[in-house]
Amino acid sequence: MPRKRRPKLAVWKFASCDGCQLTLLDCEDELLAIADALQIAYFREATSADVGGPYEVSLVEGSITTADDAERIRRVRAVSRSLVTIGACATAGGIQALRNFRDHAEMLRVVYARPDYIDSLTTSTAIAEHVPVDFELRGCPIDKRQLLEVLSAYLHGRRPAIASHSTCVECKMRGTVCVMVAHGTPCMGPVTHAGCGALCPSYIRGCYGCYGPAEAPNTAALARGFVQMGVSEGGVRRYFHTFNANAGPFRQEGLSHGD
């Protein structure tokens, strides 16, 4: 009896460090099951195979930073039944979105000996600002378990079961003492999307906000708390303007504080 056709999976890279793609490769044993259930049709990080679309699922890592990127993502969307963005770059513009708050031309002049060779947009933006996206998986990098849940969900035609609560909930679940209460350490956990298992607070370090804004984050209250702890206005801005600087709530809160 002929084997049933496997759905095609494509993995695409835009402006990024490749860390989220490597998370898929780090699945190790689970990757064998993925390869058995899905045909990995396009994934430059892992294979030279280049099987044409359409694709049942496209995973997209990276932000849009050039005019060519903006055109290419439209082509990817056109051949993808479901498009899932993975990581802070694809969902919020990434660390490179810090350019959005500076003079782009001046930055090019300072960094490059021949800035006229550089062809880039003045902004770094999320994929969803250019094409419709079916699901956004947060993180810098993404979490392996959440990635497997997303792939399983799309294989079975259901919505991924990814919690939208804050990192604080993960601290409670693992029994980690609050670093803000116990040590007076500024922590982005109250406004940050869960996913990492509250890794940094488990080492008595404040959350850095790698997973972007949680659902309905009260960023203003957290910023006031930081100031009461002695963080400067510029320091508050830097807390919000890191990996997910261009994510709406973080961008707006950061801009309300000084340099």
Residue pairs with C-beta under 8 A, 6 or more apart in sequence:
6 36
6 37
6 38
6 39
7 37
7 38
7 39
7 56
7 57
7 155
8 38
8 39
8 41
8 51
8 53
8 54
8 55
8 56
8 57
9 34
9 38
9 39
9 40
9 41
9 43
9 55
9 56
9 57
9 58
9 59
9 151
10 41
10 42
10 43
10 53
10 55
10 57
10 58
10 59
10 76
10 79
10 80
11 21
11 24
11 40
11 42
11 43
11 44
11 45
11 46
11 58
11 59
11 61
12 42
12 58
12 59
12 60
12 61
12 62
12 76
13 21
13 44
13 45
13 61
13 62
14 60
14 61
14 62
14 63
14 64
14 65
14 69
14 72
14 73
14 89
14 90
14 127
15 62
15 63
15 64
15 65
15 66
15 69
15 89
15 94
15 96
15 124
16 61
16 62
16 63
16 87
16 89
16 90
16 94
17 89
18 45
18 61
19 87
19 140
19 141
20 61
20 86
20 87
20 89
20 90
20 139
20 141
20 142
21 43
21 45
21 46
21 59
21 61
21 86
22 45
22 141
23 86
23 141
23 142
23 143
23 144
23 147
24 31
24 34
24 43
24 46
24 59
24 147
25 31
25 45
25 46
26 144
27 34
27 144
27 147
27 148
30 144
30 148
34 40
34 148
34 151
37 155
38 56
38 57
38 151
38 155
39 51
40 46
40 47
40 49
41 49
41 50
41 51
41 52
41 53
41 55
42 49
42 50
42 51
42 55
43 49
52 79
53 79
53 80
54 79
54 80
54 81
55 79
55 80
55 81
56 81
56 82
56 154
57 80
57 81
57 82
57 83
57 84
57 151
57 154
58 76
58 79
58 80
58 82
58 83
58 84
59 84
59 85
59 86
60 73
60 76
60 83
60 84
60 85
60 86
60 90
60 127
61 85
61 86
61 87
61 89
61 90
62 69
62 87
62 89
62 90
62 94
63 69
63 89
63 90
63 93
63 94
63 96
63 97
63 124
63 125
63 126
63 127
64 70
64 73
64 121
64 124
64 125
64 126
64 127
64 129
64 130
65 96
65 120
65 121
65 123
65 124
66 119
66 120
66 121
67 119
67 121
69 121
70 121
70 130
73 127
73 130
73 131
74 130
74 131
76 83
76 131
77 83
77 131
77 132
82 134
82 135
82 154
83 127
83 131
83 132
83 133
83 134
84 133
84 134
84 135
84 136
84 137
84 150
84 154
85 91
85 126
85 127
85 128
85 133
85 135
85 136
85 137
86 137
86 139
86 142
86 147
87 94
87 137
87 138
87 139
87 140
87 141
87 142
88 94
88 95
88 138
88 139
88 140
88 210
88 211
88 212
88 243
88 244
89 95
89 96
89 124
89 140
90 126
90 127
90 136
91 126
91 127
91 128
91 136
91 137
91 138
91 212
91 244
91 247
92 126
92 212
92 243
92 244
92 245
92 246
92 247
92 250
93 100
93 123
93 124
93 125
93 126
93 244
93 245
93 246
93 247
94 124
94 140
94 243
94 244
95 140
95 242
95 243
95 245
96 124
97 123
97 124
97 125
97 245
97 246
98 241
98 245
99 107
99 122
99 123
99 124
100 122
100 123
100 124
100 125
100 245
100 246
100 251
101 241
101 245
101 254
101 255
104 120
104 122
104 123
105 115
108 115
108 118
108 120
109 115
112 118
124 246
125 246
126 246
127 133
128 136
135 150
135 159
135 160
137 146
137 147
137 150
137 160
137 162
138 193
138 195
138 211
138 212
139 146
139 195
139 196
139 210
139 211
140 210
140 211
140 243
140 244
142 195
143 195
143 196
143 197
146 160
146 162
146 195
149 160
149 161
149 162
150 160
150 162
153 159
153 160
153 161
154 160
162 195
163 169
163 194
164 193
164 194
164 214
164 215
165 194
165 214
165 215
166 189
166 190
166 191
166 192
166 193
166 194
166 214
166 217
167 188
167 189
167 190
167 192
167 193
167 194
167 196
167 198
167 201
167 207
167 211
167 214
168 178
168 189
168 190
168 198
169 194
170 194
170 196
170 197
170 198
171 178
171 189
171 198
171 201
171 202
173 198
174 197
174 198
174 202
176 198
176 201
176 202
178 187
178 201
179 185
179 187
179 201
179 204
179 205
179 206
180 186
180 187
180 189
180 206
180 225
180 229
183 204
184 229
185 204
185 205
185 206
186 206
186 226
186 229
186 231
186 239
187 200
187 201
187 206
187 207
188 206
188 207
188 208
188 209
188 222
188 239
188 240
189 198
189 201
189 206
189 207
190 217
190 218
190 221
190 222
191 209
191 213
191 214
191 217
191 218
191 219
191 222
191 249
191 250
192 207
192 209
192 210
192 211
192 212
192 213
192 214
192 217
193 211
193 212
193 213
193 214
193 215
194 211
194 214
195 211
196 210
196 211
198 207
200 206
200 207
200 208
201 207
208 242
208 243
209 239
209 240
209 242
209 243
209 244
209 250
210 243
210 244
211 244
212 243
212 244
212 247
212 250
213 219
213 244
213 247
213 248
213 249
213 250
217 249
219 240
219 249
219 250
219 252
219 253
220 253
220 256
223 236
223 240
223 253
223 256
223 257
226 235
226 236
226 239
227 233
227 236
231 239
232 258
233 257
233 258
234 257
234 258
234 259
236 253
236 254
236 257
237 254
237 255
237 257
237 258
237 259
238 254
239 254
240 250
240 251
240 253
240 254
240 257
241 250
241 251
241 254
244 250
245 251
245 254
